[in-house]
Amino acid sequence: MKGIGIIYLAAYLISEVGGEVQVLVMTGEVETAAYYDYVIRKGNPVGLIQGYKSQGFYTVDDFNVGADGIWTLKPGIPDNVDNIGNFAGAENYKRPDGQKAFPGMAKFADTDNDGKITASDVTIIGKTKPQHTD
C-alpha cells in the first residue's frame, strides 16, 4: 500500500494579513490540498470560497511542437507549476523537464501575473450565502 490520505471534515488556520485577522478553512483531503477553500475576513461576508479561476483548458494552440515531438508552452502562456490535481492524458505528451501543462489539461488564471500557476493565484471565486433581491 502506497499510503493513506487522512480526511478531516475541516482544518482551520487563523492568520493575520496586512494587519487584518482572517480565518481559513480547508475541507477535503488536508494532506494534499494546495490552499484553504473557505476564508472569513473582517468586513466581508461569511462563506467566501477561494480557489483557482478557470480559464478553460490548454489547447494545441497554446503549444509549440518541436520536430522531436516535445510540446512546449508558447511564451506568455503560464504553466500549472503546482500541478493542481492529477490529469489523465499527461503520459501522451512529451514535455520539457518541469513543464506540467499539456493539451486538454485544466487551465487556470495567473492572477498575480508571475507567469506560472501557483498557490499564490488562489482568489475569491464565490460565496455560499445567496444574494436576495427585494
Buried (B, 14 or more C-beta within 10 A) or exposed (E): EEEEEEEEEEBEEEEEEEEEEBBBBBBBEBEEEBBBBBBBBEEEEEBBEBBBBEEEEBEEEBBEEEEEEBBBBEEEBBBBBBBBEEBEEBEEBEBEEEBBBBBBBBBBBBEEEEBBBBEEBBEEBEBEEEEEEE
